[in-house]
């Protein structure tokens, strides 16, 4: 186990940072995973205009969800979301960042 992997395990185990969620792959069965939720605002420029929107993103450990796909479902804090777009892995290939939309 690398130092980065050990640090990520500690972060995902911390109740102040991560929480439990249910991950359901399309056509698969539900499984409990740990996620780090990020609901940051996003500001995008379009010509002279700046557009503000809310986002819903989560980080998942690759060890728990090896291949998330668009259309997979996440249930978090009583809300259901669908994975949208292609998930992106971090440089160390240990964490997926996944964009969500309400189900």
Contact map, one row per residue, 1 for C-alpha under 8 A:
1110110000000000000000000000000000000000000000000000000000000000000000000000000000000000000000000000000
1111110000000000000000000000000000000000000000000000000000000000000000000000000000000000000000000000000
1111111000000000000000000000000000000000000000000000000000000000000000000000000000000000000000000000000
0111111100000000000000000000000000000000000000000000000000000000000000000000000000000000000000000000000
1111111110000000000000000000000000000000000000000000000000000000000000000000000000000000000001000000000
1111111111000000000000000000000000000000000000000000000000000000000000000000000000000000000000000000000
0011111111100000000000000000000000000000000000000000000000000000000000000000000000000000000000000000000
0001111111110000000000000000000000000000000000000000000000000000000000000000000000000000000000000000000
0000111111111000000000000000000000000000000000000000000000000000000000000000000000000000000000000000000
0000011111111100000000000000000000000000000000000000000000000000000000000000000000000000000000000000000
0000001111111100110000000000000000000000000000000000000000000000000000000000000000000000000000000000000
0000000111111110111000000000000001110000000000000000000000000000000000000000000000000000000000000000000
0000000011111110010000000000000001000000000000000000000000000000000000000000000000000000000000000000000
0000000001111111110000000000000000000000000000000000000000000000000000000000000000000000000000000000000
0000000000011111111000000000000000000000000000000000000000000000000000000000000000000000000000000000000
0000000000000111111000000000000000000000000000000000000000000000000000000000000000000000000000000000000
0000000000110111111000000000000000010000000000000000000000000000000000000000000000000000000000000000000
0000000000111111111100000000000001111000000000000000000000000000000000000000000000000000000000000000000
0000000000010011111110000000000001110000000000000000000000000000000000000000000000000000000000000000000
0000000000000000011111000000000111100000000000000000000000000000000000000001000000000000000000000000000
0000000000000000001111100000000111100000000000000000000000000000000000000111100000000000000000000000000
0000000000000000000111110000011110000000000000000000000000000000000000000111000000000000000000000000000
0000000000000000000011111000011110000000000000000000000000000000000000011110000000000000000000000000000
0000000000000000000001111111111000000000000000000000000000000000000000011100000000000000000000000000000
0000000000000000000000111111110000000000000000000000000000000000000110111000000000000000000000000000000
0000000000000000000000011111000000000000000000000000000000000000000000111000000000000000000000000000000
0000000000000000000000011111100000000000000000000000000000000000000000000000000000000000000000000000000
0000000000000000000000011111110000000000000000000000000000000000000000000000000000000000000000000000000
0000000000000000000000011011111000000000000000000000000000000000000000000000000000000000000000000000000
0000000000000000000001111001111100000000000000000000000000000000000000000000000000000000000000000000000
0000000000000000000001110000111110000000000000000000000000000000000000000000000000000000000000000000000
0000000000000000000111100000011111000000000000000000000000000000000000000000000000000000000000000000000
0000000000000000000111100000001111100000000000000000000000010001000000000000000000000000000000000000000
0000000000011000011110000000000111110000000000000000000000011000000000000000000000000000000000000000000
0000000000010000011110000000000011111000000000000000000001111000000000000000000000000000000000000000000
0000000000010000111000000000000001111100000000000000000001110000000000000000000000000000000000000000000
0000000000000000010000000000000000111110000000000000000111100000000000000000000000000000000000000000000
0000000000000000000000000000000000011111000000000000001111100000000000000000000000000000000000000000000
0000000000000000000000000000000000001111100000000000011110000000000000000000000000000000000000000000000
0000000000000000000000000000000000000111110000000000011100000000000000000000000000000000000000000000000
0000000000000000000000000000000000000011111000000001111000000000000000000000000000000000000000000000000
0000000000000000000000000000000000000001111100000001111000000000000000000000000000000000000000000000000
0000000000000000000000000000000000000000111110000111100000000000000000000000000000000000000000000000000
0000000000000000000000000000000000000000011111000111000000000000000000000000000000000000000000000000000
0000000000000000000000000000000000000000001111111110000000000000000000000000000000000000000000000000000
0000000000000000000000000000000000000000000111111110000000000000000000000000000000000000000000000000000
0000000000000000000000000000000000000000000011111100000000000000000000000000000000000000000000000000000
0000000000000000000000000000000000000000000011111100000000000000000000000000000000000000000000000000000
0000000000000000000000000000000000000000000011111110000000000000000000000000000000000000000000000000000
0000000000000000000000000000000000000000001111111111000000000000000000000000000000000000000000000000000
0000000000000000000000000000000000000000001111001111100000000000000000000000000000000000000000000000000
0000000000000000000000000000000000000000111100000111110000000000000000000000000000000000000000000000000
0000000000000000000000000000000000000000111000000011111000000000000000000000000000000000000000000000000
0000000000000000000000000000000000000011110000000001111100000000000000000000000000000000000000000000000
0000000000000000000000000000000000000111110000000000111110000000000000000000000000000000000000000011000
0000000000000000000000000000000000001111000000000000011111000000000000000000000000000000000000000011100
0000000000000000000000000000000000001110000000000000001111100000000000000000000000000000000000001111000
0000000000000000000000000000000000111100000000000000000111110000000000000000000000000000000000001111000
0000000000000000000000000000000000111100000000000000000011111000000000000000000000000000000000111100000
0000000000000000000000000000000011110000000000000000000001111101100000000000000000000000000000111100000
0000000000000000000000000000000001100000000000000000000000111111110000000000000000000000000001110000000
0000000000000000000000000000000000000000000000000000000000011111111000000000000000000000000011110000000
0000000000000000000000000000000000000000000000000000000000001111110000000000000000000000000001000000000
0000000000000000000000000000000010000000000000000000000000011111110000000000000000000000000000000000000
0000000000000000000000000000000000000000000000000000000000011111111100000000000000000000000000000000000
0000000000000000000000000000000000000000000000000000000000001111111100000000000000000000000000000000000
0000000000000000000000000000000000000000000000000000000000000100111110000000000000000000000000000000000
0000000000000000000000001000000000000000000000000000000000000000111111010000000000100010000000000000000
0000000000000000000000001000000000000000000000000000000000000000001111110000000000110110000000000000000
0000000000000000000000000000000000000000000000000000000000000000000111110000000001111110000000000000000
0000000000000000000000001100000000000000000000000000000000000000000011111000000001110000000000000000000
0000000000000000000000111100000000000000000000000000000000000000000111111100000001100000000000000000000
0000000000000000000000111100000000000000000000000000000000000000000000111110000111100000000000000000001
0000000000000000000011110000000000000000000000000000000000000000000000011111000111100000000000000000000
0000000000000000000011100000000000000000000000000000000000000000000000001111111110000000000000000000000
0000000000000000000111000000000000000000000000000000000000000000000000000111111110000000000000000000000
0000000000000000000010000000000000000000000000000000000000000000000000000011111000000000000000000000000
0000000000000000000000000000000000000000000000000000000000000000000000000011111100000000000000000000000
0000000000000000000000000000000000000000000000000000000000000000000000000011111110000000000000000000010
0000000000000000000000000000000000000000000000000000000000000000000000001111011111000000000000000000011
0000000000000000000000000000000000000000000000000000000000000000000000001111001111100000000000000001111
0000000000000000000000000000000000000000000000000000000000000000000001111100000111110000000000000001111
0000000000000000000000000000000000000000000000000000000000000000000111111100000011111000000000000111100
0000000000000000000000000000000000000000000000000000000000000000000011100000000001111100000000000111100
0000000000000000000000000000000000000000000000000000000000000000000001000000000000111110000000000110000
0000000000000000000000000000000000000000000000000000000000000000000011000000000000011111000000000100000
0000000000000000000000000000000000000000000000000000000000000000000111000000000000001111100000011110000
0000000000000000000000000000000000000000000000000000000000000000000000000000000000000111110000011100000
0000000000000000000000000000000000000000000000000000000000000000000000000000000000000011111111111000000
0000000000000000000000000000000000000000000000000000000000000000000000000000000000000001111111111000000
0000000000000000000000000000000000000000000000000000000000000000000000000000000000000000111111000000000
0000000000000000000000000000000000000000000000000000000000000000000000000000000000000000111111100000000
0000000000000000000000000000000000000000000000000000000000000100000000000000000000000000111111110000000
0000100000000000000000000000000000000000000000000000000000001110000000000000000000000000111111110000000
0000000000000000000000000000000000000000000000000000000000111100000000000000000000000000110111111000000
0000000000000000000000000000000000000000000000000000000000111100000000000000000000000011110011111100000
0000000000000000000000000000000000000000000000000000000011110000000000000000000000000011110000111110000
0000000000000000000000000000000000000000000000000000000011110000000000000000000000111111000000011111000
0000000000000000000000000000000000000000000000000000001111000000000000000000000000111010000000001111100
0000000000000000000000000000000000000000000000000000001111000000000000000000000011110000000000000111110
0000000000000000000000000000000000000000000000000000000100000000000000000000000011110000000000000011111
0000000000000000000000000000000000000000000000000000000000000000000000000000001111000000000000000001111
0000000000000000000000000000000000000000000000000000000000000000000000001000000111000000000000000000111
